[in-house]
Amino acid sequence: MPANSGYTADWRATVPESDSRALSRETGYSQAELIQGHLEMFISMGGDEFPNQHEMFREYLDFMVVGGHSAAERDAFWDEMGIDPRDIDWEEWRELMGYGRD
């Protein structure tokens, strides 16, 4: 699924420009590549099954990219997504976030 303008708009509405630039620096990925990677991760979590995909993608970005939520808020997010966080490909997520990059 390509990162079309709707998902790009979701990214821009949710991820602060400073965070987006920092992610590009940390990962070496362009903004388009970051959007595509996180969209693919969202889809792998069942995001394509939601009737309100753009709203849920913005929530995914808020919780998985921007962060800063309490444990209770994260638990509510996982419940809303209908997945167990142990089922997430955390290695892929860390790569998309630039963690552990040499």
Backbone torsions as a table, in degrees:
resi	resn	phi	psi	omega
1	MET	NA	118.3	-177.8
2	PRO	-73.6	152.7	177.7
3	ALA	-78.6	83.6	-178.2
4	ASN	-75.8	177.5	-174.6
5	SER	-59.7	-30.9	177.6
6	GLY	-62.6	-44.1	179.0
7	TYR	-73.8	-32.2	174.2
8	THR	-63.8	-41.8	177.3
9	ALA	-63.8	-38.7	176.8
10	ASP	-61.0	-43.9	178.7
11	TRP	-59.4	-50.5	-176.7
12	ARG	-65.0	-30.6	179.6
13	ALA	-77.2	-19.2	-172.1
14	THR	-112.7	-42.2	-174.6
15	VAL	-95.6	116.9	178.9
16	PRO	-56.6	144.9	-178.8
17	GLU	-54.3	-40.0	180.0
18	SER	-63.6	-38.3	177.1
19	ASP	-67.2	-41.0	179.9
20	SER	-62.1	-44.7	177.6
21	ARG	-63.3	-42.3	179.5
22	ALA	-62.9	-41.8	178.4
23	LEU	-62.9	-41.3	178.2
24	SER	-62.1	-42.0	178.1
25	ARG	-63.5	-45.9	-175.5
26	GLU	-69.4	-35.4	-175.1
27	THR	-97.7	-25.6	-172.6
28	GLY	82.4	3.0	179.7
29	TYR	-90.8	146.8	172.7
30	SER	-72.2	167.4	177.5
31	GLN	-59.1	-42.3	179.6
32	ALA	-60.9	-40.4	178.9
33	GLU	-67.3	-37.8	177.0
34	LEU	-64.3	-45.3	179.1
35	ILE	-60.3	-47.4	-179.9
36	GLN	-60.5	-44.9	-179.5
37	GLY	-62.5	-45.6	179.7
38	HIS	-70.9	-32.8	175.1
39	LEU	-64.1	-43.0	177.8
40	GLU	-63.0	-39.7	178.2
41	MET	-65.1	-44.2	177.6
42	PHE	-58.0	-45.3	179.1
43	ILE	-63.4	-40.2	-179.5
44	SER	-65.3	-22.0	178.0
45	MET	-87.2	5.4	179.9
46	GLY	95.5	11.6	-177.1
47	GLY	-61.2	-24.8	179.9
48	ASP	-76.0	-5.6	179.9
49	GLU	-91.7	-7.2	-179.3
50	PHE	-84.0	135.6	175.9
51	PRO	-67.6	-24.6	-179.7
52	ASN	-108.5	59.4	-173.0
53	GLN	-56.7	-42.8	-176.7
54	HIS	-67.0	-40.9	177.1
55	GLU	-61.6	-44.7	-179.4
56	MET	-69.6	-33.7	176.5
57	PHE	-65.0	-40.4	176.4
58	ARG	-63.1	-38.5	176.3
59	GLU	-65.2	-43.5	175.9
60	TYR	-54.9	-49.2	-179.4
61	LEU	-60.6	-41.9	-179.7
62	ASP	-61.6	-43.8	-176.0
63	PHE	-85.3	-36.5	-172.1
64	MET	-97.2	-19.6	-177.9
65	VAL	-114.0	-52.7	-176.8
66	VAL	-75.9	-50.4	174.5
67	GLY	76.4	-163.3	179.6
68	GLY	85.7	30.2	-177.7
69	HIS	-108.1	154.7	177.6
70	SER	-73.1	166.0	177.8
71	ALA	-60.4	-40.7	179.8
72	ALA	-64.1	-40.5	178.1
73	GLU	-65.6	-40.4	177.9
74	ARG	-65.0	-41.0	177.9
75	ASP	-61.0	-40.8	178.3
76	ALA	-64.8	-38.0	177.1
77	PHE	-62.2	-48.3	179.7
78	TRP	-60.3	-41.5	178.0
79	ASP	-61.8	-44.1	-180.0
80	GLU	-63.8	-38.0	177.5
81	MET	-71.9	-22.9	179.9
82	GLY	75.4	31.2	179.5
83	ILE	-133.1	160.7	175.5
84	ASP	-95.1	126.2	-178.7
85	PRO	-58.6	-19.4	176.7
86	ARG	-69.8	-14.5	-179.6
87	ASP	-91.7	1.1	-178.7
88	ILE	-80.0	143.9	174.0
89	ASP	-80.7	82.8	-175.2
90	TRP	-66.2	-28.1	177.3
91	GLU	-64.4	-43.6	177.2
92	GLU	-63.7	-43.0	179.7
93	TRP	-61.6	-44.4	179.3
94	ARG	-60.9	-38.7	177.4
95	GLU	-63.3	-44.4	-179.9
96	LEU	-66.2	-22.9	179.7
97	MET	-95.1	-7.0	177.9
98	GLY	81.7	16.2	179.2
99	TYR	-80.2	133.4	176.2
100	GLY	78.1	10.4	179.5
101	ARG	-76.2	135.0	179.8
102	ASP	-81.1	NA	NA
